[in-house]
Amino acid sequence: KRGITAQLIYVSKGAESNLDSTLRFFTSARSAYVSGQVVRVGQGSAVEVGWTQPLGGKTMLVTGASRGIGEAMARVLAREGAHVICLDVPQQQADLQKVASEISGSTLMVDITSDDAGAQIADAAEKRGGLDAIIHNAGVTRDKTLAKMDEQKWDMVININLASIAKINRYLLDNNVLKNDARIVCVSSISGIAGNL
C-alpha cells in the first residue's frame, strides 16, 4: 500500500509481445520485496504461465519445513501450485505431518547430516518424477565465540548449515534427481552476511 519498489526493464526491439509475464509479476503482490532489479526481455519463445498457480505441476522439497521460515515457504509454494515434500528430522514428525497435511504435501523424515540423506531425498523425489527445486532451509545456531565453542557444537553447525547441503546437492546432481531447469536454493540468516560476535 505505501511501499515503493523500482525496477528497470529493457525490452529488445521486436520483443514487446514477451513483456506480459514480466509486467504481471512486477505489478502483483508477489514482487512486494523485489526492488532495484534490472530485467532484460528478449526475443524468443514466450513463456506460458498459469497466473493463479504458476508452480502447478512442480515438485519442490523444503528442508526444515515443520516450523518457522521452512513452514512458511512450504505453505507459499503449495499455494502457488507446487507439490511440496516437507522434510525435517524425525523428532519433528508431528509438526511436519500437520504442515504437510494442511498443504496437501508429503513428508520425509530425514536427518540431513546422515550419510544416506541424499539417497532418501532421491527416493522420495523419484516417486514424483524428480525435483523442480530443493530449498535448503534447515539450519541451527549455537552462538559462542570460537574460543568458547566446543568441538561438538562446531561440528553440528558446520554439518547442518554447510556440509549437508554440499553432500546432498552432489548426490542429487550425480544421480540426475533434479529436472531440467531445476533450482537449488540455499537460505541463510543475516549471519551469513555479517557474523555475530
PLY file of the C-alpha trace (Angstrom):
ply
format ascii 1.0
element vertex 197
property float x
property float y
property float z
element edge 196
property int vertex1
property int vertex2
end_header
0.00 0.00 0.00
2.64 2.52 0.98
5.71 0.68 -0.22
7.63 1.63 -3.30
9.83 -0.52 -5.47
11.75 0.39 -8.60
12.80 -1.91 -11.41
14.45 -1.29 -14.77
13.10 -3.31 -17.69
14.88 -3.34 -21.04
12.80 -4.69 -23.93
14.57 -5.70 -27.13
13.11 -4.31 -30.32
10.51 -6.78 -31.56
10.15 -8.48 -28.15
7.25 -6.41 -26.90
4.91 -9.41 -27.05
7.12 -11.16 -24.44
6.68 -8.40 -21.87
3.39 -9.64 -20.39
4.76 -12.03 -17.74
7.37 -9.52 -16.53
4.80 -6.74 -16.13
2.30 -9.05 -14.46
4.91 -10.09 -11.91
6.15 -6.60 -11.09
2.63 -5.20 -10.77
1.49 -8.04 -8.50
1.84 -8.53 -4.75
4.32 -11.35 -5.49
7.01 -8.76 -6.19
6.49 -6.85 -2.92
10.05 -7.45 -1.68
11.78 -7.23 -5.06
13.40 -3.89 -5.81
16.31 -2.49 -7.74
16.34 -5.24 -10.36
17.40 -4.91 -13.98
15.40 -7.22 -16.24
16.04 -7.80 -19.93
13.20 -9.09 -22.07
14.46 -10.52 -25.31
13.11 -12.20 -28.38
12.38 -15.89 -28.32
9.53 -18.09 -27.31
7.06 -16.52 -24.95
6.64 -18.44 -21.70
3.14 -19.55 -20.79
2.46 -19.07 -17.08
-0.60 -20.13 -15.13
-1.25 -16.91 -13.24
-3.35 -18.39 -10.45
-0.90 -21.24 -9.75
2.40 -20.56 -11.52
4.08 -23.56 -9.85
1.37 -26.03 -10.88
2.81 -29.44 -11.68
6.14 -28.70 -9.96
7.63 -30.78 -7.15
9.72 -28.92 -4.57
11.40 -30.05 -1.39
11.87 -27.79 1.65
14.20 -28.81 4.48
13.28 -27.72 7.99
9.64 -27.46 6.92
7.97 -28.27 10.24
8.05 -24.72 11.60
9.28 -21.16 11.13
10.59 -19.98 7.79
10.58 -23.50 6.33
6.89 -23.94 7.14
6.09 -20.52 5.65
7.99 -21.34 2.45
6.23 -24.71 2.14
2.85 -23.01 2.50
3.64 -20.36 -0.13
5.00 -22.91 -2.63
1.88 -25.04 -2.16
-0.38 -22.01 -2.53
1.37 -21.30 -5.84
0.55 -24.83 -7.02
3.65 -26.91 -6.21
3.56 -30.31 -4.55
5.84 -29.78 -1.55
7.87 -32.55 0.02
8.24 -31.35 3.60
11.46 -32.59 5.19
12.56 -32.42 8.79
14.19 -34.56 11.47
12.16 -37.46 12.94
11.80 -35.57 16.25
9.59 -33.04 14.40
7.28 -35.69 12.93
4.01 -34.44 14.45
4.55 -30.82 13.39
5.80 -31.89 9.96
2.77 -34.11 9.32
0.46 -31.28 10.35
2.05 -28.85 7.88
2.14 -31.39 5.05
-1.48 -32.43 5.52
-2.66 -28.81 5.59
-0.95 -28.07 2.25
-1.61 -31.47 0.63
2.12 -32.14 0.57
4.12 -35.17 1.60
6.52 -35.76 4.46
10.06 -37.03 4.60
11.64 -37.59 7.99
15.38 -37.40 7.44
18.37 -36.13 9.35
20.11 -34.16 6.59
23.50 -34.91 8.13
23.06 -38.68 7.76
25.15 -40.47 5.16
22.08 -41.62 3.24
20.16 -38.29 3.28
20.75 -37.73 -0.44
19.54 -41.23 -1.30
16.41 -40.83 0.84
15.62 -37.50 -0.80
16.23 -39.03 -4.24
13.85 -41.93 -3.47
11.07 -39.54 -2.40
11.66 -37.28 -5.41
11.71 -40.11 -7.94
8.20 -41.15 -6.85
7.11 -37.74 -8.16
9.28 -37.77 -11.29
12.18 -35.76 -9.85
12.61 -32.37 -8.24
11.98 -28.96 -9.77
13.60 -27.32 -6.73
15.23 -28.08 -3.42
15.17 -25.34 -0.81
17.87 -25.82 1.82
16.33 -24.04 4.78
17.24 -26.27 7.76
19.83 -24.69 9.99
20.94 -24.29 13.58
22.61 -21.61 15.64
24.92 -22.36 18.52
26.32 -18.88 19.12
29.56 -18.81 21.03
32.87 -17.14 20.43
35.27 -19.56 18.75
37.30 -19.76 21.97
34.22 -20.91 23.91
32.66 -23.15 21.25
33.33 -26.81 21.86
34.08 -29.20 19.01
30.67 -30.88 19.17
28.76 -27.61 18.69
31.15 -26.51 15.91
30.68 -29.81 14.07
26.90 -29.61 14.46
26.70 -26.11 12.95
29.07 -26.88 10.08
27.44 -30.25 9.30
23.86 -28.96 9.28
24.37 -25.49 7.82
27.04 -26.25 5.23
28.39 -29.78 4.75
24.98 -31.47 4.43
23.94 -29.04 1.69
27.06 -29.75 -0.37
26.73 -33.51 0.15
23.01 -33.64 -0.73
23.45 -31.41 -3.79
26.31 -33.58 -5.04
24.17 -36.72 -4.67
21.16 -35.16 -6.42
23.30 -33.86 -9.28
25.28 -37.08 -9.69
22.08 -39.16 -9.79
20.00 -36.91 -12.08
17.31 -36.30 -9.46
16.91 -32.65 -10.44
14.79 -31.97 -13.52
15.93 -29.73 -16.36
15.82 -26.09 -15.23
15.57 -27.17 -11.57
16.69 -24.75 -8.89
18.81 -25.19 -5.78
18.01 -22.52 -3.20
20.13 -22.04 -0.07
18.62 -19.93 2.69
20.78 -18.09 5.20
20.17 -15.75 8.08
21.73 -12.30 8.14
24.64 -14.01 9.93
25.63 -15.36 6.53
26.42 -11.78 5.50
27.69 -10.30 8.76
28.58 -12.74 11.50
27.58 -12.36 15.14
30.07 -11.86 17.94
0 1
1 2
2 3
3 4
4 5
5 6
6 7
7 8
8 9
9 10
10 11
11 12
12 13
13 14
14 15
15 16
16 17
17 18
18 19
19 20
20 21
21 22
22 23
23 24
24 25
25 26
26 27
27 28
28 29
29 30
30 31
31 32
32 33
33 34
34 35
35 36
36 37
37 38
38 39
39 40
40 41
41 42
42 43
43 44
44 45
45 46
46 47
47 48
48 49
49 50
50 51
51 52
52 53
53 54
54 55
55 56
56 57
57 58
58 59
59 60
60 61
61 62
62 63
63 64
64 65
65 66
66 67
67 68
68 69
69 70
70 71
71 72
72 73
73 74
74 75
75 76
76 77
77 78
78 79
79 80
80 81
81 82
82 83
83 84
84 85
85 86
86 87
87 88
88 89
89 90
90 91
91 92
92 93
93 94
94 95
95 96
96 97
97 98
98 99
99 100
100 101
101 102
102 103
103 104
104 105
105 106
106 107
107 108
108 109
109 110
110 111
111 112
112 113
113 114
114 115
115 116
116 117
117 118
118 119
119 120
120 121
121 122
122 123
123 124
124 125
125 126
126 127
127 128
128 129
129 130
130 131
131 132
132 133
133 134
134 135
135 136
136 137
137 138
138 139
139 140
140 141
141 142
142 143
143 144
144 145
145 146
146 147
147 148
148 149
149 150
150 151
151 152
152 153
153 154
154 155
155 156
156 157
157 158
158 159
159 160
160 161
161 162
162 163
163 164
164 165
165 166
166 167
167 168
168 169
169 170
170 171
171 172
172 173
173 174
174 175
175 176
176 177
177 178
178 179
179 180
180 181
181 182
182 183
183 184
184 185
185 186
186 187
187 188
188 189
189 190
190 191
191 192
192 193
193 194
194 195
195 196
